[in-house]
Amino acid sequence: RLHLSPSLCNLSPQPPTLACPHPTLSSLSKMMQPFNSRRSPRVFLGRGTSALALLAASAVISVVGLTIMSGAKNTESLSLSARTTVYTPSLSFPKLQSRTSSEKIAFSPRSFKEWQPTVHRRGTEQQRGTPVTSVGSSIFSADTPVANPGDRGTIAVIGAGLAGLSTAKYLSELGFKPVVVEAREVLGGKVAAWQDEDGDWYETGLHIFFGAYPNMLQLFTELGIQERLQWKEHTMIFALPEKPGQFSRFDFPSNVPAPLNGIVAILLNTQLLSWAEKIQFAYALLPVIWEEVRGNGQKYVEEMDKYSFSEYMEMLGAPKRVVDEVFIAMSKALAFVKPEDLSATVVLTALNRFLKETEGSKMAFLDGAPPERLCKPMVERIEANGGEVRMRNPLREIVLDDKGNVAHLKIADLDNQKTYDLKADAYVSAMPVDILKKFVPEQWKGKDEFAKLDGLEGIPVINVHVWLDKKVCDVDQLMFSRSKLLSVYADMSNTCAEYEDKDKSMLELVFADHVEGTEKWIGKSDQDIVDATMSELQSLFPEQMKDAKVLKSHVVKTPRSVYWSKPNRQQFRPSQKTSVENFFLAGDFTMQRYLASMEGAILSGKQVAEEIQTSPLFSAGYPKVEIPGVYGGWKDKKDTFPDNFGPKVDKYNDKSSRPGYA
């Protein structure tokens, strides 16, 4: 049974000491006093720090004010430059209005180039622009053959999820022969999907690709499948339970760089927060911004793991309604739990990326099921380089030699009804943490990296798919829920090419009960969960759901999914290298900057490939090859492509009308 011990936070009752010698800054400080309640920031800034912070705040307010003033005259200037479907905050769902912006935006592609592939979609041809990075003749590019594949040794990889396939792909390109063994009949692990008797897909989760996922986007580029990402309008949409049928939007202006685009998006939203709450929230975040200015941003983010996000916001004096109205939805989207049960590090990691990268919060959907559209190309690359992927080959035992190293793996071949020994030069576990704990040999349980795994446990996740007999939604974007049972949802008949249907809706919803806990629903019947979901939807959108009938449904329950990132979990996350000479770890629970996410899984695979190629077992006689990626200072490894990974072109954009394209 999942249990969360409350994290204690010692809050001082005194207000912050802000020394402002300059009259203007002193006036600003006095102006903020009405907002400094008992929950004001428990930080003490020196004269210089305080002056700089307040000066920065006043400058930001001035710039944002000018932006808003100009935007008030012509709201078109704040929309994406293309024919887009947009809807005002007060407009009820799903009736939409279309408008065309005449704004021209000159992107700075840096080392990136744009292309326009032809995409075959259900018998039709569609042009869709999407960013491509210049990987040239890199050994990690899909069209570059590997010299002498497998010469460096054989690596057994346990698990064919994103972490395992990422590990195998990069190892195969470094000259190793990976042999991946997967227990199930489907690729993808936590992004697995299945087809029913009608040929319709249902998935383990609603998977969103962010602009702040540089390693994932690099992977798409290396595989040559960039066009499979369907980028959406740069906005965040929140349902309004208190106003059934309506949404509130945060629109990120495309002509404003980060972090100002996020500030403008917040300030222009008039439904969720009052102006006083917005100013108070911005003031409370000054310490976070200052740490980033000092170059201490990532370290600061990781140090805040000792607080829940609710405690952190209270400590900084942010209004409680900011958490209740906005961040409860974000917390459920990021980790399926409410802010009180979530480490501040998780939300701050996302905010840190969004504040630094202009298109970091822009979202894309994959154009089909992840096993087919993402995992299969990875397998094809692995096999082209001499590797193997064996399905329905579950691990039975990790067998050790006299020195405590791995001698071989005992594997079951379910198709041939036999068990065999898999011997390799090194071994990588890419299993989820809860499964890995079941296979840790008794001899290893006293080792630090394996003992601390007991501090990590997966969280239950339920994904619901409902096919309806009518079209109930025209929104082509992810929608955030602030209701009791739902986390995020989307009408996949609008957002994804594979599920396109102009007459009927297919809703995919992440079911997350933040009041009583999702765990209580795992044991309930699928019909109970579908009934509860439909009841929630009917209360949120009574007019749109009126007379809608369920044609069919699927419910996917994962009792232990991504690790529960509650406070103080960072200390339990192991590195990819272990004290066992020939055994390594991959997975989003291992130490990397992107936590429990698809990006984290991909990055962990890169990091374990790096550990293996530099291991004394394999480094002799081979030059070190730089694996391109954004590592965030991992082992002082230099980032080899920009964090802001080029423009994410949404599907509405008309490339011919935009300047700066070759």
Secondary structure as GFF3:
##gff-version 3
##sequence-region A 1 662
A	DSSP	alpha_helix	23	32	.	.	.	ID=ss1
A	DSSP	three_ten_helix	33	35	.	.	.	ID=ss2
A	DSSP	alpha_helix	47	73	.	.	.	ID=ss3
A	DSSP	three_ten_helix	75	78	.	.	.	ID=ss4
A	DSSP	beta_strand	83	86	.	.	.	ID=ss5
A	DSSP	beta_strand	97	100	.	.	.	ID=ss6
A	DSSP	beta_strand	112	115	.	.	.	ID=ss7
A	DSSP	beta_strand	118	121	.	.	.	ID=ss8
A	DSSP	beta_strand	124	127	.	.	.	ID=ss9
A	DSSP	beta_strand	130	133	.	.	.	ID=ss10
A	DSSP	beta_strand	154	158	.	.	.	ID=ss11
A	DSSP	alpha_helix	162	173	.	.	.	ID=ss12
A	DSSP	beta_strand	177	181	.	.	.	ID=ss13
A	DSSP	three_ten_helix	189	191	.	.	.	ID=ss14
A	DSSP	beta_strand	193	195	.	.	.	ID=ss15
A	DSSP	beta_strand	201	203	.	.	.	ID=ss16
A	DSSP	beta_strand	209	210	.	.	.	ID=ss17
A	DSSP	alpha_helix	214	223	.	.	.	ID=ss18
A	DSSP	three_ten_helix	226	228	.	.	.	ID=ss19
A	DSSP	beta_strand	229	231	.	.	.	ID=ss20
A	DSSP	beta_strand	235	239	.	.	.	ID=ss21
A	DSSP	beta_strand	247	251	.	.	.	ID=ss22
A	DSSP	alpha_helix	260	268	.	.	.	ID=ss23
A	DSSP	alpha_helix	275	284	.	.	.	ID=ss24
A	DSSP	alpha_helix	286	293	.	.	.	ID=ss25
A	DSSP	alpha_helix	297	303	.	.	.	ID=ss26
A	DSSP	three_ten_helix	304	306	.	.	.	ID=ss27
A	DSSP	alpha_helix	309	315	.	.	.	ID=ss28
A	DSSP	alpha_helix	320	322	.	.	.	ID=ss29
A	DSSP	pi_helix	323	327	.	.	.	ID=ss30
A	DSSP	alpha_helix	328	335	.	.	.	ID=ss31
A	DSSP	three_ten_helix	339	341	.	.	.	ID=ss32
A	DSSP	alpha_helix	344	356	.	.	.	ID=ss33
A	DSSP	beta_strand	363	366	.	.	.	ID=ss34
A	DSSP	alpha_helix	370	370	.	.	.	ID=ss35
A	DSSP	pi_helix	371	375	.	.	.	ID=ss36
A	DSSP	alpha_helix	376	384	.	.	.	ID=ss37
A	DSSP	beta_strand	388	390	.	.	.	ID=ss38
A	DSSP	beta_strand	395	400	.	.	.	ID=ss39
A	DSSP	beta_strand	406	413	.	.	.	ID=ss40
A	DSSP	beta_strand	418	422	.	.	.	ID=ss41
A	DSSP	beta_strand	426	429	.	.	.	ID=ss42
A	DSSP	alpha_helix	433	439	.	.	.	ID=ss43
A	DSSP	three_ten_helix	442	444	.	.	.	ID=ss44
A	DSSP	alpha_helix	448	451	.	.	.	ID=ss45
A	DSSP	three_ten_helix	452	455	.	.	.	ID=ss46
A	DSSP	beta_strand	461	468	.	.	.	ID=ss47
A	DSSP	beta_strand	479	480	.	.	.	ID=ss48
A	DSSP	beta_strand	486	491	.	.	.	ID=ss49
A	DSSP	alpha_helix	492	495	.	.	.	ID=ss50
A	DSSP	three_ten_helix	497	499	.	.	.	ID=ss51
A	DSSP	beta_strand	506	511	.	.	.	ID=ss52
A	DSSP	alpha_helix	519	522	.	.	.	ID=ss53
A	DSSP	alpha_helix	526	540	.	.	.	ID=ss54
A	DSSP	alpha_helix	542	545	.	.	.	ID=ss55
A	DSSP	beta_strand	550	558	.	.	.	ID=ss56
A	DSSP	three_ten_helix	570	572	.	.	.	ID=ss57
A	DSSP	beta_strand	583	585	.	.	.	ID=ss58
A	DSSP	alpha_helix	598	613	.	.	.	ID=ss59
A	DSSP	three_ten_helix	634	636	.	.	.	ID=ss60
A	DSSP	three_ten_helix	655	657	.	.	.	ID=ss61
###
